[in-house]
Structure formats: structure tokens, C-alpha cells
Amino acid sequence: MKCAFLGLGVMGYPMAGHLAKAGHEVTVYNRTTSKAQQWLDEYEGKVAETPELAVQEADFVFACVGNDEDSLAVGREALAAMSAGSIYVDHTTTSASCAEKLAELAESRNVGFLDAPVSGGEAGAVNGALSLMCGGEEGHLNNAEPLMQAYAKRIVHIGPVGHGQLCKSVNQIAIAGLLQGLSEAVAFAKASGIDTDKTLEAISGGAAQSWQMENRWQTMVEGKFDFGFAVEWMRKDLDIVFCEGSRFDADLTVTKLIDSYYKEVAENGGNRWDTSSLVSRIDRQKA
């Protein structure tokens, strides 16, 4: 298939690479052109200077950019140049209203639209093992799914446009609470002096098991936070959660508290640290 990928950040770069390795004709666009050239040095494909040029003749267009503003700007330019019958998939984490605006524009162009935010972090993108939460028409998903399988191990149709983004909010709420609990568990284990490796072995096979525990426990103990999903991006996503939650009076008491903890981490130099750096706040208080 001829496809375009717009945005070559931490997630988009390897996702576009998986499409190229799967044999698709990929044209990439990135705001920083040197990053696009770097991608071209590693994978087979083409580089376009604008979203409009990237999507010409594309059957499928995938986007993974920064926020609502970026998603709308890139999406509007791309959709204006896409052919009728093609499909636009936005992997950016945005508000549901942003997805709905892009879907309306896509419909006016007779272009299919899916909001499909991702979960799995940088490792998931690199390993082609992401989870996708998809909103939009099931027929559009059926058409796009064979391509998305190049970088995703789980693809779930949540519901109509915007529901993929709402599902991502649920995901971030769950992760925030889990990581705070894990941070307190790590701090407790360290303070008690027990063997952390044996502790992990003991509890990771039971009810306390989670992806975060299996992949972040040891690095949290060691104070290593130079990988994965950054604090600044989690706080961006939580801002979306709070805006969406206000629409239906959701109880986000704990999530708001944890966001304030992330604010402390960011103010102490951890804005680009992995989200598991919540534990650093506890360590700092004890210092």
C-alpha cells in the first residue's frame, strides 16, 4: 500500500519504520527535516517537505504528533490534499473533540477517519507491540488494521469517533494511580532493607503483577528514568483527562493528586524523565 506517516517522534519514528519493513511504500513528514532524513537513512521510503506533499496518492495516512493544536494543524493540511476513499488514522493522544473536528473535515472530503491513540511506550513502538484504542467506523478499521498490525499487537475497536481518545484517558488514569502505588511500594521495600530482586520475584506473579512492575521496578530502585514516556507528556495527557472528566462530572480526586506530584517532579528537573520517576519525589522527601 502507498501510505504516509506524519510525525517522527519517539513513537512515530519506529512505527513508520515498521510500515516500511512490512513492504509498504512509505512517505514520511516531520517538522524537523533532519529527523526525516535520519529516518530515510535507516528505512526505505521517501521524505516530503509538507504534510500536503506527503499524502498525495496515499491510500492510508497515519499521524502521531504532539497535542490537539499540532494534530489539527497537520490534519487539516493533510486532509485537504487526500484523495476520496483514502483513510486518515490519528495516533496522537488528543481530546475527543479534536478527533470529532478532524472526522467532520474528513467526511467532507469523503475520507475515512480513525482516532487511534496508542499505549505501550517507546519499547512497544520499537518492538512493534503497541496496543491501539480505536474510534470510528468499523469498516475503516477493517481496512486499516492490516497495516497497523505492522506495529501493534492489540487493536481494539472501542466505538464511534472520539471513543478511542476517551479510552486513552481511562488508560492514563489507571497508569497514574498504578505508578504512585508502585512508587510507594518501591520506597517501602528500600526503606525496610529487604532484597528487592527477591521481592519482585515473589509479588510479580500474584495479584500485584503489572506491566509497570515487571518493566520498571528495578529501574525505579536504581533511580534510572532516562527512557519511556516522559513526565511532560503524561501531564499533557492528564490535562486532557481533566477537561474530558469535567464534561460528565468524573471523580478524579486521586488522579489530580498524582498530577500535582508529577508537577513536583518536573519542577525538580524531571520533566523529561520517564513517568516511573514518581518514586524520585519520595526519595527526595527522605533525603
N, C-alpha and C positions, 0 to 999 in steps of 0.2 A: 504494500500500500504506500501511497505518497502521503506523508504526514509532516507536520511542522511541530516543533516544540519551542515554546516561548518562555524563557526564563531558565538560566543555567546556574542556579544557586546550589546550595548544599544538597538539595533533593532533586532538582530538575536535571542537573548535570548527569548523574548516573542513570536517571530514568530515561532520558533521551538516548543515552548510550546503549541501554538495553534494547530499545526500539531498533537502533542501527544494527546491533549484533543479531537481532532476530530477522534481519534481511529487509526491513522496510526502508524506503527512500526518505531520509530524514533531512529536513532543513531546519536549522536552529537560529533563534534570535536571542540576543542578550544585550541588555542596556550597555554593559561594559564589553566592547567588542573584543578586547584581548582575551576574555574568558571564552568567548565563542571560538576564537582562533585556536585556543588551547584545546577545546573540545574536538575541533576538526583535526588537530594533530594526533588525537587518540582514537577517533572513530571515523568511519566512512560516512560522508554526508555533505551538506552544503551549509554555508553561512549566509544569512540575509541581514541587511543593514537596518531594516524596519519590520515590524510585525506585518504590515501590509504586503511587503515583498515576500516574506516567509511563507505566507499562507496561500499564495497563488498556486492554483492547481492541486492543492492539498485535499485529500479525502477526509482526513482527520487532523484536527488541530488540538494540541494539548498545551495548557498554560500552568505554570507554577511560579508565581511572583510573590510580592511581599504582603500586601494588605488590600483593603477594599479599593482605595484610591488607585493603586497600581493595577489591580485586576480590572477595574472599569476602564482605565485609560488604554491598557493593552487590548482588552477585549473589544472595545468599541472600534479601535483601528483595525483589528484582525477581522471582525465580523463584517465590516464594511467592504472587505475585499474577498470574502469567502464565496465559493460557488454554492448555488442552491443544491440541497441534497447532501452536503457535507455535514460533519458533526464537530462541534466545539466542546471540549472537555476541560473544565477549570478545576485543577487540583489545588489551587490556592485555598488556604483557610480564610474565609470571609464571613460576613454576616449573611443571613438568609435573604435579606432584602437586596443585597448586592447580586446574589445569584438570580433573583427574580428579575432584576433590571436587565441583566445580560440575556436571560432567557427570552424576555419580551423583544429585545433587539434581534436576537437570533431568529425568533419566529417571524419577524417582519422581513427577514432575508431568506426565509424558507430553509434555515439551517437548524439542525438538531442541537440541543444543548443539554449538558450534564454538569451538575456541580458534584465533584468527587474528591473531597479532601482526603488526605492520606494519614495513616498512622504507621509507626514503625521506626521513625527516626532515620538518621543518616545511614546506620547499618542496614536497615531494612531496604533503603533505596539502593545502596551499593550491592546488596545481595539479591536484589530482585524479589524481596519477600514482604512487600508492603501490604497493608490492609486498606481497602478503599471503601468509603461510605458514599453511596451514590444517590443523588436525587435527579429526577427527570423521567422521561418516558421510558418504559421498559424496552421498547423496540430500539431506541437509540443505544441503550446499554448493551443490548444483544449484539448490535453491530460493532460497538467499540470494544467490547470485552476481549475478543481475541488479541487485539493489540495490547491492551492493558495487562494482559497476562504475562507479558514480557517482563514486567517489573512488580507485579503483585501476586501474592499467594492467596489472598482472600478478597473477593469482590462481592459486595452485598448491596442489593437494591433496597434502599430504605423507604422511598416513597416519591412523591412529586418534587419538582424543583424547590430547592431550599432545605429539604429534609436531610440531605447529605451534610450540609453545614450545621444543622441543628444536632445531628448525631455527633459531629466532631466536637461540639460544645459539651455534650454528655461525656465524651471521651476525655476531654481536658479536665472537667470537674473530677472525674474518677482518678485521673493520674495525679492531680494536685493533692488530693486527700491521701492517696496511697503513699506518695513520696514523703509527705510530712510524717506519716506513721512510721515509714521505713527509716527516716532520719532519726526519729526518737528511739527506735529500736537499736540502730547502729550506735548511737550515743550511749545508750544504756549498756550495751554489750561492752563497749570500750571502757566505760567507767567501772564496770564490775570486774574486769580483768580476765574474763573467760576467753577461751580460744575461739576467735571469730570464725575461722575456717570450719571448725567442727560444729559451731553453732549454725552456720549456714547449711551445712550438710544435714543437720538434724531437722531444721524447720522448713527448708525449701521443698521438701517432699510432702508436706502436710498442708493444712488449711491456710498457712501464711504465705504459701508459694505465690509468686507473681513474676512477670517478665522483668519488672524493675528490680526485684530482689535478685534474680538469677544473673542479671547483666550489670547491676550497679552496686550491689552490696560491697564487694571487695574494693572497688574504686572509691566508694564513699568512705570506707575505713581508712584508705590510704590518702584521702584528700585530693584525689585526681578528678578534675572536672573539665578537661580540655577536649571534650568530644560530645557528640549528640546534639540534642535540641536545646538551644540557648535560652537563658532566663528572659532575655528581652522579647523573644518570640512567644514564650509562654505567657508573658504579661500582655502582649498584644492579643493573644487568643482569649485570655481571661477578660479583657475589656469587651470583647465580642460577647462572651458568655454573660456578662453583667447587663449589657444592653439588651440582649435577647431575653434574658430572665425577667427584666423589668416589664416586658410585654405581657407576661402571664403570672406575675407575682410569685416567682420561684423563690424558694428558701435557699439562699446561697451563703448562709452565715459562715460556715467553715471555709468555703472557697474564698470568700473575701478576706478572712483572717490570713489564710495562706498566701494570698496575693500580697498582703502587707509584709509578710515575711520575705517574699521574693523581692519586694521593693528594698528591704534592708540589705539583702544580698547584693543587689545591683548597686546600691549606694556605697557598698564596701568593695567595689571593683569587680563584682561578679556578673556584670551584665551579659557577657558572652560565655559564661560558664554553662555547663550542662545543668538541666533542671534538678539533677540529684544534688546539686550544691546547696540545697536547703539545709543539709547537715552542717555546713560551714557556719551557719548562724548559731547553732547550738554550741559548736566548738568554740566560737568566738566569745560567747557569753561565759563559758567556763574558764577562758584564758585569764 
